[in-house]
Amino acid sequence: MSDFKREERYIVVKIRDISITQLRLLRGKLEGYNIPTQECVVVEPDWPNYEDTWTAIERVYDGVYKSPYEVIRDKQNEIDKLKGQNAILRDKLGEPVDFTAVIYDLSDVEERDSKIRQELIRQGWTPPKESDHE
C-alpha cells in the first residue's frame, strides 16, 4: 500500500475572488519578499476530475503512473490480439467462437484452460483424440 499522503504545499488564491486592489497588493508583497510564484494547474474539489487527479498524483509518487491514453492503447492492443486469436479459432472451427462466458482472470492456468476447453466443447468443438497427439 502506498504511503502517499495529501499535504498542503501551496497557497492558492482565485483571482476572481479578490479585488484589483487586493491583487496588486498581494503581488507587491510577494515581490517585496522575493517569494517566487509557481506555474501550476489547479483542480477545484467540485470538479468531476478532482479525485482522479489525486489518484494520478499518487501514482506518480509511487512510480507507477501511466497516461490514460497509454492505458487505452495497451487495452486496445490486448483487444486486437484477442480478436486475432479469435479469428484463428474461428477459421479452425468454421464458426464464430463466443468466449464471453469464459473467465479470463483466473490465476490457475489449468482451471482457465479447462473452462476454455469446456466452452469450446459447448459450442460444438470436438477435442482431438489422444492418438492424434502422437
N, C-alpha and C positions, 0 to 999 in steps of 0.2 A: 504494500500500500504506500502511496506517495506521502512524503512528509511536507508537501506543499501547504503553505498557509497563506491566506489572503492577508495582506497588510496594507496599512496606509503609507503610501510612498510619495504622493503628490498632493498639492493643494490646487484645486481646480475651481475657477470662478467662471460662471457662464456670463459672457459679456452683456447679453441682453438683460441680465438680472441686476445690473448696476448702471448708474448714470454715467454720462460722458465725463463729468467732473470726477467721479469716483474712479473711473478707468484711468484718466490722466494721472490722478494722484497715486494710484496703485502702481502704474508703470514707472512713475517718477521715483517712488520708494524702492522698487526693485532695482532700478538702475543705480540709484544713490547708494545702495548697499552692495552693489555688484553681484546681485543674485541673478544667475542666468535663467532664462526661460527655456522650456523644452518643447520640441515639436513632438506631438503625440496624437493618438486617436482616443477619443473619449466615447464610451458606450454607456449611456444612462440606464439605470436599473429598470426603467419602464419600457425599454426597447426589447423586442422579441429575441434578439440575439445576445442579450446580456449574459445569461448563464452559459451559452455556447462559447462566448468569448472567454469567460473564466476557464472553461474546460480546455480551450485551445492553449491558454497561457499555462495551465498546469501541465499539459502535455509537452510544451516547450521546456518547462522546468525539469520534467522527468526525462527529457531527451528522446521522446517517442512521438513527437509531433509529425503529422503528415498533412499536407494540404488537402482539403476536402476534394479538390479536383484530382489530386493524385490517387486518393482512395477510390473515387469514381472510376478513374482509368484502370486501376487494379481490378476492381469488381467487373468492369466491362471485359477486361482480358480473360477473367475467370469464366464469364458467361460465354464468350466466344469459344474458349477451349471446350467447355461442356457441349456447346452446340456442335462443334466439330466431332467430338466423341459420339454424340447422339446420332449424327449423320452417318458415321461409320457403322454403328449398331443398326441403324435403320436399313442401310444397304445390305448388311449381313442377314437381317431378319426379314427384309422385304415389307416391313410395315412400320409405322411410327411407334416409337417407344415413349411411354409416359412414365417418368421417374418421380412425379410429384408425390407419390405415396411413400417413396423411399426416404429414410432419414440419413442424411449425409454426414452429420456432425458427430457420429458415434466415435468414441475413442478406440473401441475394439475393432480392428480391421476385419477379423474373421466374422464377427457379427454383422458388420456393414456389408461385407461381400455376400453373406448368406441372405441378407434382406434384398440385395440387388438381384441375386440369383432367383429368389422366390418371386420377385416382381416380374422378372423376365419370363419365368415359367407361367405365372398367372396370365401373362399377355400372349402366351402361345409358343414360346421358345422351347425347343427340345434340347436338353443338355446332351453333349456328346457322350457316347458310351466309353467306359474305361478303356476298352480295346483301341479306341480312336487315338489315345494318347501315346501309344507305344510306337 
